[in-house]
């Protein structure tokens, strides 16, 4: 049971990921800090649900999953890649609705939304073979996955739709900084530019902290202890 004295960390997965990637995080935190992995439609516990029609539908769904906890509890949002985009856009929605804002955002492997991603392209419209080749190049998917046609048939549509949801279009509208601190984690070998990362400081009225860690886009497993310690320190400050 979560009471009003608890802090909650809502965590959102990367493209193709599920809430299970956060299943062991609670072992690192004391009982008064709870980690809740949020499941997106089309995978995990929600595998029988349809994929999202657009990103607005995704955000509305995510808001419905956490809104009950926004009124009387301190909470934090964490997301990797697609999850990072969800964290940012969800926070904007929460601010627009006048709900209690998160205490802090933790975003991994995602560039600032106001800087176009010149290396981004239309993953979801690649041919079957081209899409698989790109998945292998990006990494993060066990190579054995590609040897099982039944898994490909089940999960490729989810991955294609996730890439569609995650494709970044630079915002041309006025930047409205959020009233919460932001911490950014990025792999040193990721393809994100310094401009993409550095521009996150324009999206908060608070403190923007940036941490470069060893690894590429999927740097988290080898740096998890560092990331969790930074989150814990931020919550306890």
N, C-alpha and C positions, 0 to 999 in steps of 0.2 A: 504494500500500500504506500502510495506517494502522498505525503502531507505537504502543507503550505511552507514548511521549513526546508524542503528539499530543493536542490538545484537539478535541473533536467538538461541533458545534452541530446538534442534531436539530431540524428545523423542520416545523411542522404547519400546514396551510392553513385558510383560512376556509371557510364553507359553499359548496360548489360548486367550490372551488379544487383545484388539484393541485400536485404537487411542482415543477412547472415554474416556479412563482412564485419559487422560491429558486435557480433554475439559475445565475444570475449572481453570487450572493453570494460565491462562492469567490474571485472576482477582487479583492475588497476585502481579504481576509485573507492573511497569510503562509502558507507551506506547512504549518506545524505546527498551523494551525487549519483544520479541515475542516468545511464545511457540508454536511449531508446532508438533503435534502428528503424527507420521508416521504410515500409515496403511500397514500391511503385507498382502500379497495375501491370499485369502481364508476366509476372515472375514470382518465385517463392510462394508465399502463402496466398498470393493473388494471381496465380498463374492462369486461372480460368476467366479472368477479367480482360476486357478489350484494351488494346493499346490506346494511348491518348490521341485525340484528333488534332490537338494543337497545344502549344505551351501554356496558354491561358487555362485550358482544362486541367493540365497537370498541376498548376499552381493552386487552382481552386480545390483540387483533390487533396493536395498537401496541407492546405489551410484547414480543411475539414478534419484532418487526422490529428492536428495539434491544438486546435483552437480552444478546446476545453481547458487546456493547461495555461493559456496565455493570460488569464485574468488575475491569478493570485500566486504565481510561482516565478521565481527567477529561472530563466532558461537561456540556453545557448544553442546556436546552430552550427553544425559542421557538415561540410560536403566536399567531395573530391570530384574534380572535372565537371561532368554534368551536374553532380550534386552541388558543386560550387555555384553554378548558375542558378540552381534551384534556391539555394540559401540566399543569394543576393536578391533575386526577383521576389521571393516570398517575403523577405524583409521589407521591400518596397511596398508590397501589398498590405502588409501588417501596418506600416506607417500610414498609408492612405486611409485605412479603416479606423485609425485612431486607437488601435489595440496596444496592449503593453508590448514594447519592443524587446527583442533579445538583448541580453547584457553584452554579448559579444558574438561576432561571426568568426568562424574558423574556416578558411577556404584553401583547398589544396589543388594544385595543378590546374589553375584557371586564371586567365588574364583578365584585366579590367574590361568592363563591358563597353567603354567608350573608345577603345582602340580596336580597329579592324584586324582580324586574323588573316593575314595575307596567304598563309599556308592552308587555310581551311578550304575544303571543297565538298561537293555534294555526295557524301558517302552513300546515302540511301538509294541513289539512282545508279550506282555502279552495277555492273553485271555480277552474277553469282561468283564467278572466279576472281574478278577484280576486287570484290568486297572481301573475300577470304584472304587474298594476298595482302590487302591493307590491314586487316585485323592481325595478321602475322607480323607485319612490319611494326605496328604500334606496340605489340606485346600486351601482357596482362591476361592473355587467354592461354590456358594450358595447351600445349601443342597436341596432346592426345585428343582434345576436343574435336579437332578437325578430322579425326579418323572414324567418327561416329555419325553417319548420315542422319540417324534418327534425332540426334541432338541438334545438328545443324538445322534440320527442318523445323524443330521446335523453337530454337532461340534466335536464328538469324532474323526473322521478322521483328523480334523485340529489339535486337541490336540496331537494325536499320532505323526503326522508329526512334530509338534513343538518340542516335546520331542526328536525326532530323530535329529532335527537341533541343539538342545541345549545340547545334550549329550557331555560331555567334554572328549576329548582325550588329555592327557598332551603332550605338544610340546617337542620333543626331539631335535629340532634344536636350534641353538644359539639364545638367547634372544636379541632382538633389541629394546632397550628402545625408547619410543616415546618422541618427543620434546614438550610435554604439561603436565601440572599438572594433577593429578588424585585424585579424592575424592571417597572414598569407604564408603558405608553405609551398615551395616549388623545388623540383629537381634541377640540379645544376645542368644536367644533360637534356632536359626537356627543350622543346622547340619554341618555348615562349620567350619573347624578347624582353629586355630590360624595360622598354617603354610599356609593354603590356602589363608587366608586374608593377612597375613604379607608379603607374597611374591609379592604382587602387587607393592611394592616399587622397585622391579627389572625391572619394565616395563615402567619406566619414567625417563627421565633425569632431570625432574623438581621435584616438591614437591608431595609426596603421603600422603594424609590425610585420616585417618581411624576413623570412628564414629560407635561405638556400641550403638544400641538403643534397647529399650524394645520391645520384641516380637519375633516371629519365622520368618519363611521365608517371610510371608506376613505382615511385620511389618510397611509398609509404611502408611496405612490409619491413624494409631494412632500417627504417628510421622511426618505427612506431613508438618506441620507448621515449624518444626525444619529443615527439609530437604530443603524446599523452601527458608528459610532464609539463610541457608548456601550457596545455589546456588546464591541467590541475592547478598550476601556479596562478593562472589568470583568474580562475574561479575563487581561489583562496585569498587573493590580494585584498 
